[in-house]
Amino acid sequence: MAKIADSKNQKITTSSTAEYFSKNLQQVGFSSQVKAVLTTLKEAVDNSLDACEDHGILPEVSVTVEKVGQGSLKNSDQIRVRVEDNGPGVETDDLPKVFGEYLASSKFGRGRCSRGQQGIGISAATTWAQLTSAIGARVISKTDKMRKAIACLVEVDIKNNKGVIKDRETIDWDRPSGLSVEFLIDGRIQLNGDAGLLNYLNGTALVNPHLTMHYKLPDLEPNTIERVSTIIPDIPKATEPHPHTMKLGEFIAHSHLFGRVKVNVWLKKGFSRIHEGVLKELVKSGGIKASLLEKSVDSLSEAEFKGLFMAIQNTQLMAPSTKSVLSIGEESLAKSIQRIGAVDFFSVVTRRPTICDFKPVQGEVAVARLEDRSVDGDGPVQVLRFANRVPLQFDKSSCAIVHAITSVNWRAYGLAQPREALPIGPYIVAVSVVSPFIKFKNASKETIDASDELVEEIRRTLIQAGQRLSKHIRREVKANEL
């Protein structure tokens, strides 16, 4: 009984978002030392590319990853990761929010095909640096309005989920605008393989034809991947979520973003495909009183929310618009795939945007055959997976993309394939899925949830690419017989 009494008297405490993630960094990509290096690099590059595209700038990104000593963790190295860009830079007052505050993002919940959306990743990288080297993110930033650049150290105030600027100074920087961020972290560098840095950098270049990337990695000569397109992607406007994709709790939480507005205003502004005609239908056939739609959304009871939610779920709505998706395009992808190695044939397919699970989606596929037939000729094809133009390098087997690839009968297109497995041969199969509402299986966004509708859409794209490959192989066989 004493134990029960003691447990009742225990004080219940709360923790900040930063405290939670500092103790659970494995949830956002820091579950191993190899992942820590790759995730840190990825988050910095994602931010650079998003910033450049948002401001209509052709991105030029420089990456440096190097060992600088022994790490504080067991069997770790101390790694310096530095990423510089020619983007718009970040205003001084925003630096602590960008690099030191969780869930502080200009893209959170906007329904855009941007790489970063949650406002977690780059702050998690700062936290990892802080925990393993006791130093946060070293940042240099310059906007086109600044005469000199700002150099500072940004750290996370973990207790209060706030970014803190230290060692601030102004410096000369030989560029009109841009940003440089450097992390000193514990980790291990892996260059090759699915989880390797080279795979990430080459993959990023593949799905970003407009990107010029310079990189310097350990034991390798400095390298530059030049852009093959000068077309800056026109990022579509944000789209609101479709109400048929939501659960009741999400529906109620969504209302909290709008404060004191009438229910009818919230429904029309907060969701896609709800308009005045739908509201009239809810009153006429859905059992919703017209007076409820005139109420303030923050005054609704749980029962009223539930009744409204059920009425909307039982009302037939138009599918979401597909105008919010962003494609790489067959022409640009065809040019870009030739940057990843010597290939003697490639097939590129961009399907029209469609709706999967009430969400706009577009799939693109590139299948390339390597000139060097001895490279993995007896092994499975190399699979490159992308979500919103970001490489996915972990948890491959449970990803919707791999499910789709293994579901295709590649033998019909001239490739060897064990049953229910990846095809075999010196090929690269690259699959890109773009959507403002991609459903990932975890917060670290390592793999795409394999819904039946999405797998089928990817499968259809792969079949089209396979058919083009098959025609080429048949022509080769016929030519050799002559």
Secondary structure, 3 states (H helix, E strand, C coil): CHHHHHHHHCCCCCCCHHHHHHHCHHHHCCCCHHHHHHHHHHHHHHHHHHHHHHCCCCCEEEEEEEEEEECCCCCCEEEEEEEEECCCCCCHHHHHHHHHCCCCCCCCCCCCCCCCCCCCHHHHHHHHHHHHHCCCEEEEEECCCCCCEEEEEEEEECCCCEEEEEEEEEECCCCCCEEEEEEEEEECCCCCCCCCHHHHHHHHHHCCCCCEEEEECCCCCCEEECCCCCCCCCCCCCCCCCHHHCCHHHHHHHHCCCCCCEHHHHHHHHCCCCCHHHHHHHHHHCCCCHHHHCCEHHHCCHHHHHHHHHHHHCCCCCCCCCCCCCCCCHHHHHHHHCCCCCEEEEEEEECCCEEECCEEEEEEEEEEEECCCCCCCCCECEEEEEECCEEECCCHHHCHHHHHHHHCCHHHHCCECCCCCCCECCEEEEEEEECCCCCECCCCCCCECCCHHHHHHHHHHHHHHHHHHHHHHHHHHHHHHC
